[in-house]
């Protein structure tokens, strides 16, 4: 196995100077709040319970009336501030618990905060009437108390199935992905746009509006509402019933909002209406962690808070209790290059200087090999357990190689961002894989549903015809039944015949060649011609299919590639079962978006290269039109790049003790530079745009197509064969191209 090297600075950085965060003053309430102060009893009781607040936290907890923005940097103890302020209002200010509303974004966070408040010294059961809820839970409670009894349709699968059936009735079942329609509708609702007001300038928008209206009618007929409807209905009720709104304003004298940077327009409107009379709005958030703009989150709500509330005070929570000073220092240097942000610089309490490590693998497959090798070494040497480690990636397609390497090495892991699908089950990939499966077995009926639409034939009608004909007159190539389907047009018949002829020849090719041929001959054109493909941006589609080619490149035959993919799918199903065990000792694999709000002792950030992070879509934002949401604001590229930089910041600041960042040199068959976000973070000259030096070395390489193992051969070595340390297969003499450092 190749021995990899880690470095203290990214490739392309001259010098070894590492950015460090400043060490914060260690003074806490013990020194800052004297016994003579009237609220000293509260802080003494917190200290007796092991809660020592710093100066900024104390100021926030003591804050009285009016609006306040608490800028909470990563790992700065924002939850403690919210919890302790709620307790302070009740224990010191004698505010009734029922007059306090604390809103957060997850049920888990709400339950944790409520429990922590109730466990505060001197608070206890008096906090039982405190409202600590998510936006949806709170406003659903209001709706229920006002007689709205509609059933909540919470199952995403049920909603997607409903939309799919509605599209089938319209003859649009193969045009849109159901989840894309629901995302489109949710995006507009969270911007307080009713279905009747949806855009309809283009054909795709008109069709989407028809589908959305049909979905609304479907819910109405069954007396259903969904989560978005909860907020929409609450807003309508507050607009139309002044007495109801006044009741809310009179009852909730103090309103606190957690994760304010994740608030969308509709949520912010609801909060503003409740606090309109007393303006006692206490918000905690970090504009540097606004990474959900695709869900409607707007970091300008933080940036413009003092414009909306001119009397507002701002308190900066900048002491990071999570990370070593070199990790927090790197985060500071990355995010400070954003222009649209509130200025803040993290300090740390942890004076240890475990610097981040960097490496430059040749490819994402080699990157995965190195990450897993380092994980196994760390566990073997007792540095940490599997559960202490997380691998963070920008997009799902980038996780393909690490997923496969973790599987090959028998490392226990759970991919938290895949939902019910892995890479090879994503709809653009599955169609390609099903073509390959049909080349090996033309009678495989279950491989045909994704193939039929690519022939511009209705999936439903086409599959029904094939299955009916197979009962009475089975064929060795059932797809050809489509040539005799009633109503089929001549051009469609010709396409079926040509496609079946192509399928017969695919199995004789290398899988990479077969995929490239399909893309060139029809598949890319099929996707490009259909401007209504809105479940993925076109650039994301290309990235996904390019990654499929990269995966296939390792295999000599279609059969070995299909076998490998099917084995990965079986492994994925086993993993989903393991995910149900909360106490399992496993590595966490997830997108950076999914990791927000979490922390791990050891974090590996993979894919820190240009076109991955920042993503290609951000680099081309000014030239790209978002077919799902229409044109965005001006300066799209600047805004997109700043959000990508915030993503990098979030990834870095998840690490507590060890951070390892990888920047593969080749991605999607092209050479890519180290991410600008890393290069910007280091003082002195950086060298970007230069070609990577490579060298070809003699090596023993594993014969197994799916195994990436290899071992460098020294000139003195006379070994010709040995057992592969990864898969136990045979290793034979060959060569390997590597990047020089």
ABEGO torsion letter per residue (X at the ends): XBBBBBBABBBGBBEABBBBBBBBBABBAAAABBAABAAAAAAAAAAAAGBBBBAAAAAAAABBBEBBBBBBBBGAGAAAAAAAAAAAAAAAAGBBAAABBBBBABAAAAAAAAAAAAABBGAEAAAAABBBBBAAAAAAAAAAAAGBABBBBABAAAAAAAAAAAAAAAGAAAABBAAAAAAAAAAAAAAGBBAAABBAABAAAAAAAAAAAAAAAAAAAAGBBBAAAAAAAAAAAAAABAAAAAAAAAABABBBBBGAAABBAAAAAAAAAAAAAAGBBBBBBBAAABAAAAAGBBAAAAAAAAAABAABBBBBBABBAABBAAAAAAAAAAAAABABBBBBBBBBABABBBBBBBBBBABAAAAAAAAAAAAAAAAAAGABBAAABBBBBABAAAAAAAAAAAAAAGBBBBBAAAEABBAAABAAAAAAAAAAAAAABAABAAAAAAAAAAAGBBAAAAAAAAAAAAAABBBABAAAAAAABBGBBAAAAAAAAAAAAAAAAAAABBAAAAAAAAAAAAAAAAAAABAABAABBAAAAAAAAAAAAAAAAABABAAAAAAAAAAAAAAAAAAAAAAABAABBBBBBBBAAAABGBBBABBBBBGBBBGAOBBAAAAAAAABBBAAAEBBBBGAAAAAAAAAAAAAAAAAAABAABBBBBBBABBGGBBBBBBAAAAAABBEBBBBGBBBBBBBBBBBBBABAABABBBBBBAABABABBBBAAAGBBBBBBBBBBBBX
